[in-house]
Amino acid sequence: MGARWVAGVTRARAMAAARLGPGAARSLAGTPTPAEAVRALAGTPYRRGLDPQSGTEEAQRAVLDALVWQLRVLAGWQPRAGAVAVRLLASGFEIANTRELLDALDSGRPTAPYRLGALATVWPRLSRARTADGIRTVLATSVWGDPGADTRGAILTGMRLSAAARTAAQVPPAARWAAGSAALLVAREAHLTGRPLPAPAARDASRLLGTPAVRAATYTDYRARLAPAARWALADIERPEDLWRAEARWWAAVDRDGQALLTGSRFALPAVVGTVAVLGADAWRVRAALGRAAHGERAREVFDELVG
């Protein structure tokens, strides 16, 4: 037990304890108006960068900006192994920046990226790319690997499965979440939208889900052939049209597992991984609560699946 782990885990537990939690999220979801819901965030850890007069979508983005800041702070307190784990678990933000860059290349309207700092792997280089092929070239010479094509779908799917495969291999406490996330992604790509996986993405998916599942021709066969580590994510989800429900349940499972890691670990990596999990789930829950406040019954099911 090193001094850096003691300091890092102590900081992590303090950050986890400050999250809103399900009860506060329910209160936020029940706020009479969307404007009141946004103003209610002003006294929470999500106030950083929040304009109390902003609309729901801007507030939801501010929640994620605040989460990025929390993860940057968390990583800065960790010894090297902990910082590497936080960076891997935050990979979704580098993917989101890449998605927005691809959109900007098409539309000519750039948007502000997430400010990743030390959470970035290749974002400073990616941000300078001016074509999709340029993005692919940068990825191919990095830990992300070649996505196999320069289409938007190939790049983003390749990045997501690359992140899941590396997380499962390098952050054992998060391996179950990575496999479940990959199961949801492949189900959506192959059995809802009907897009075949590029070869590199298929290889990463096979490592996580098993080759028989990746090659399955139908959603029913896919579920039946999933590797045990990933099968849980699609339990009771009998139609690909209900994958949104599985995503909400995935977050709920990550939250439960993260709390168990926090309470069952001493000054070591699992507690840091658990903190990232509960902070991420809390941000997802708060964003869902803002959506519930803004859209009423139309957003109730998504919120209820997550919070219960």
C-alpha positions as CSV (number, residue, x, y, z in Angstrom):
1,M,0.0,0.0,0.0
2,G,1.8,3.1,-1.2
3,A,1.2,6.7,-0.2
4,R,0.0,7.6,-3.7
5,W,-2.7,4.9,-3.5
6,V,-3.8,6.1,0.0
7,A,-4.1,9.6,-1.3
8,G,-5.7,8.6,-4.6
9,V,-8.3,6.4,-3.1
10,T,-9.1,8.8,-0.3
11,R,-9.7,11.5,-2.9
12,A,-11.8,9.1,-5.0
13,R,-14.1,8.2,-2.1
14,A,-14.6,11.8,-1.3
15,M,-15.6,12.5,-4.9
16,A,-17.9,9.5,-5.0
17,A,-19.6,10.6,-1.8
18,A,-20.4,14.0,-3.3
19,R,-22.5,12.6,-6.2
20,L,-26.2,13.3,-6.3
21,G,-27.5,9.8,-6.1
22,P,-30.8,8.3,-7.1
23,G,-32.9,10.2,-4.5
24,A,-31.7,13.6,-5.7
25,A,-32.1,12.5,-9.3
26,R,-35.8,11.6,-8.6
27,S,-36.4,15.0,-7.1
28,L,-34.7,16.7,-10.1
29,A,-36.8,14.6,-12.5
30,G,-40.0,15.8,-10.7
31,T,-39.2,19.4,-10.9
32,P,-42.2,21.3,-12.3
33,T,-40.4,23.0,-15.2
34,P,-37.2,22.3,-17.2
35,A,-35.9,25.8,-16.2
36,E,-36.3,24.9,-12.5
37,A,-34.5,21.6,-13.1
38,V,-31.5,23.4,-14.6
39,R,-31.4,25.9,-11.8
40,A,-31.5,23.1,-9.2
41,L,-28.1,21.9,-10.5
42,A,-26.4,25.1,-9.4
43,G,-25.9,23.7,-5.9
44,T,-24.4,20.4,-7.1
45,P,-21.1,19.1,-8.3
46,Y,-22.4,19.7,-11.8
47,R,-22.5,23.5,-11.4
48,R,-19.0,23.9,-13.0
49,G,-19.5,25.6,-16.3
50,L,-23.3,25.6,-15.9
51,D,-25.3,28.6,-17.0
52,P,-28.5,28.5,-14.8
53,Q,-30.4,30.1,-17.7
54,S,-29.4,27.4,-20.3
55,G,-31.8,25.0,-21.8
56,T,-32.0,21.3,-21.2
57,E,-29.6,20.2,-23.9
58,E,-27.0,22.7,-22.8
59,A,-27.4,21.6,-19.2
60,Q,-27.0,18.0,-20.1
61,R,-23.7,18.9,-21.9
62,A,-22.6,20.8,-18.9
63,V,-23.1,17.7,-16.8
64,L,-20.7,15.8,-19.0
65,D,-18.2,18.6,-19.0
66,A,-18.3,18.5,-15.2
67,L,-17.8,14.7,-15.3
68,V,-14.7,15.2,-17.5
69,W,-13.3,17.6,-15.0
70,Q,-14.0,15.2,-12.1
71,L,-12.2,12.4,-13.9
72,R,-9.2,14.7,-14.7
73,V,-8.9,15.6,-11.1
74,L,-9.3,11.9,-10.1
75,A,-6.6,10.8,-12.5
76,G,-4.3,13.5,-11.2
77,W,-4.4,12.0,-7.7
78,Q,-3.6,8.5,-8.7
79,P,-0.3,6.5,-9.1
80,R,0.4,5.6,-12.7
81,A,-1.7,2.4,-12.7
82,G,-4.7,4.3,-11.4
83,A,-4.3,7.1,-13.9
84,V,-4.0,4.7,-16.8
85,A,-7.2,3.0,-15.7
86,V,-9.1,6.3,-15.4
87,R,-8.0,7.3,-18.9
88,L,-9.2,4.0,-20.4
89,L,-12.5,4.3,-18.6
90,A,-12.9,7.8,-19.9
91,S,-12.3,6.7,-23.5
92,G,-15.9,7.6,-24.4
93,F,-15.1,11.3,-24.3
94,E,-12.3,11.0,-26.8
95,I,-14.7,9.0,-29.0
96,A,-17.3,11.8,-28.5
97,N,-14.8,14.4,-29.6
98,T,-14.0,12.4,-32.7
99,R,-17.7,12.0,-33.5
100,E,-18.2,15.8,-33.2
101,L,-15.1,16.4,-35.4
102,L,-16.5,14.0,-38.1
103,D,-19.9,15.9,-37.9
104,A,-18.1,19.2,-38.2
105,L,-16.2,18.0,-41.3
106,D,-19.5,17.3,-42.9
107,S,-21.4,20.4,-41.8
108,G,-18.7,23.0,-41.5
109,R,-20.0,23.9,-38.1
110,P,-17.4,22.9,-35.4
111,T,-18.5,22.4,-31.8
112,A,-16.4,22.8,-28.6
113,P,-14.8,19.5,-27.7
114,Y,-14.5,18.0,-24.3
115,R,-11.4,19.3,-22.6
116,L,-9.6,16.1,-21.9
117,G,-6.2,17.2,-20.6
118,A,-4.3,14.1,-19.4
119,L,-7.3,11.9,-20.2
120,A,-6.5,12.2,-23.9
121,T,-4.5,9.6,-25.8
122,V,-4.4,11.1,-29.4
123,W,-7.0,13.8,-29.3
124,P,-4.5,16.7,-29.9
125,R,-3.4,15.0,-33.1
126,L,-6.9,14.0,-34.1
127,S,-8.2,17.5,-33.6
128,R,-5.9,18.7,-36.4
129,A,-7.2,16.2,-38.9
130,R,-9.2,17.8,-41.7
131,T,-10.6,14.7,-43.5
132,A,-12.0,11.4,-42.3
133,D,-9.1,9.6,-44.0
134,G,-6.8,11.8,-41.9
135,I,-8.6,10.7,-38.7
136,R,-8.2,7.1,-39.8
137,T,-4.5,7.6,-40.3
138,V,-4.0,9.1,-36.8
139,L,-6.0,6.3,-35.2
140,A,-4.0,3.6,-37.1
141,T,-0.8,4.9,-35.6
142,S,-2.1,4.9,-32.1
143,V,-3.4,2.6,-29.4
144,W,-6.8,2.8,-31.0
145,G,-5.7,0.9,-34.1
146,D,-6.9,1.1,-37.7
147,P,-10.7,1.2,-37.8
148,G,-10.6,-0.5,-41.2
149,A,-12.3,2.3,-43.2
150,D,-12.8,6.0,-43.2
151,T,-16.5,6.1,-42.9
152,R,-18.2,7.7,-39.8
153,G,-19.6,4.3,-38.8
154,A,-16.4,2.4,-39.2
155,I,-14.4,4.9,-37.2
156,L,-16.7,5.3,-34.3
157,T,-17.6,1.6,-34.0
158,G,-13.9,0.7,-34.3
159,M,-13.0,3.1,-31.6
160,R,-15.7,1.9,-29.2
161,L,-14.8,-1.8,-29.6
162,S,-11.1,-1.0,-29.4
163,A,-11.7,0.8,-26.1
164,A,-13.8,-2.0,-24.8
165,A,-11.2,-4.6,-25.7
166,R,-8.4,-2.7,-24.1
167,T,-10.4,-2.0,-21.0
168,A,-11.2,-5.6,-20.5
169,A,-7.5,-6.6,-21.0
170,Q,-6.0,-3.8,-18.9
171,V,-8.6,-3.0,-16.2
172,P,-9.8,-6.3,-14.8
173,P,-12.4,-4.8,-12.4
174,A,-14.1,-3.3,-15.4
175,A,-13.9,-6.3,-17.7
176,R,-17.6,-7.3,-17.2
177,W,-18.8,-3.8,-18.1
178,A,-16.6,-3.7,-21.2
179,A,-18.0,-7.0,-22.4
180,G,-21.5,-5.9,-21.7
181,S,-21.0,-2.6,-23.5
182,A,-19.6,-4.5,-26.5
183,A,-22.6,-6.8,-26.5
184,L,-24.9,-3.8,-26.7
185,L,-22.9,-2.1,-29.5
186,V,-22.7,-5.2,-31.7
187,A,-26.4,-6.0,-31.2
188,R,-27.3,-2.4,-32.3
189,E,-24.9,-2.4,-35.3
190,A,-25.5,-5.9,-36.6
191,H,-29.1,-6.6,-35.6
192,L,-30.8,-3.3,-35.4
193,T,-29.2,-1.1,-38.0
194,G,-27.9,-4.0,-40.1
195,R,-24.4,-2.6,-40.6
196,P,-21.7,-5.2,-40.8
197,L,-18.6,-4.7,-38.6
198,P,-15.4,-3.8,-40.3
199,A,-12.7,-6.5,-39.9
200,P,-10.7,-4.8,-37.1
201,A,-13.9,-4.1,-35.1
202,A,-15.0,-7.7,-35.6
203,R,-11.7,-9.0,-34.2
204,D,-12.1,-6.9,-31.1
205,A,-15.7,-8.0,-30.7
206,S,-14.7,-11.7,-31.1
207,R,-12.2,-11.3,-28.2
208,L,-15.0,-10.0,-26.0
209,L,-18.1,-11.8,-27.1
210,G,-16.8,-14.9,-28.9
211,T,-16.6,-15.6,-32.6
212,P,-19.9,-17.6,-32.7
213,A,-21.8,-14.6,-31.4
214,V,-20.2,-12.1,-33.8
215,R,-20.9,-14.4,-36.8
216,A,-24.6,-15.1,-35.7
217,A,-27.1,-14.3,-38.5
218,T,-30.0,-13.5,-36.2
219,Y,-30.4,-11.6,-33.0
220,T,-31.8,-14.7,-31.2
221,D,-28.7,-16.6,-32.2
222,Y,-26.5,-13.8,-31.2
223,R,-27.9,-13.7,-27.7
224,A,-27.7,-17.4,-27.3
225,R,-24.0,-17.5,-28.5
226,L,-22.7,-14.6,-26.4
227,A,-19.8,-15.4,-24.1
228,P,-20.9,-15.7,-20.5
229,A,-19.1,-12.5,-19.5
230,A,-21.3,-10.5,-21.9
231,R,-24.6,-12.4,-21.8
232,W,-25.9,-10.5,-18.8
233,A,-26.2,-7.2,-20.7
234,L,-29.0,-8.6,-22.9
235,A,-30.9,-10.6,-20.3
236,D,-34.6,-10.5,-21.1
237,I,-34.0,-8.2,-24.1
238,E,-35.7,-10.4,-26.7
239,R,-35.9,-7.8,-29.5
240,P,-33.2,-5.4,-30.8
241,E,-35.8,-2.6,-30.7
242,D,-35.6,-2.8,-26.9
243,L,-31.8,-2.2,-26.7
244,W,-32.4,1.3,-25.2
245,R,-33.8,-0.6,-22.1
246,A,-30.6,-2.7,-22.0
247,E,-28.5,0.4,-22.1
248,A,-30.3,1.9,-19.0
249,R,-29.9,-1.5,-17.2
250,W,-26.2,-1.5,-18.1
251,W,-25.7,1.8,-16.4
252,A,-27.7,0.6,-13.4
253,A,-25.4,-2.5,-13.2
254,V,-22.3,-0.4,-13.5
255,D,-23.5,1.7,-10.6
256,R,-24.2,-1.3,-8.4
257,D,-20.9,-2.9,-9.2
258,G,-19.1,0.4,-8.7
259,Q,-20.6,0.8,-5.2
260,A,-19.5,-2.8,-4.4
261,L,-15.9,-2.0,-5.5
262,L,-15.9,1.1,-3.4
263,T,-17.1,-0.6,-0.2
264,G,-15.2,-3.8,-0.7
265,S,-11.8,-2.5,-1.6
266,R,-9.0,-0.8,0.4
267,F,-6.4,1.5,-1.0
268,A,-6.0,-0.1,-4.4
269,L,-7.2,0.0,-8.0
270,P,-10.7,-1.5,-7.6
271,A,-11.8,1.5,-5.5
272,V,-10.7,3.9,-8.2
273,V,-12.5,1.9,-10.8
274,G,-15.6,1.9,-8.6
275,T,-15.4,5.6,-8.3
276,V,-15.3,6.2,-12.1
277,A,-18.3,3.8,-12.4
278,V,-20.5,5.6,-9.8
279,L,-19.5,9.1,-11.1
280,G,-20.3,8.1,-14.7
281,A,-23.6,6.5,-13.7
282,D,-24.6,9.5,-11.6
283,A,-24.0,11.8,-14.6
284,W,-26.0,9.6,-16.8
285,R,-28.8,9.5,-14.2
286,V,-28.8,13.3,-13.8
287,R,-28.9,13.8,-17.6
288,A,-31.9,11.4,-17.7
289,A,-33.5,13.4,-14.9
290,L,-33.1,16.6,-16.9
291,G,-34.7,14.9,-19.9
292,R,-37.6,13.6,-17.7
293,A,-38.2,17.1,-16.4
294,A,-38.2,18.5,-19.9
295,H,-40.2,15.9,-21.7
296,G,-42.4,14.4,-19.1
297,E,-44.0,11.0,-19.8
298,R,-42.1,10.6,-23.0
299,A,-38.8,10.3,-21.0
300,R,-40.3,8.4,-18.0
301,E,-39.5,4.9,-19.1
302,V,-35.8,5.6,-19.7
303,F,-35.4,7.3,-16.3
304,D,-37.3,4.6,-14.5
305,E,-35.2,1.8,-16.0
306,L,-32.1,3.5,-14.6
307,V,-33.3,4.7,-11.2
308,G,-36.0,2.1,-10.5
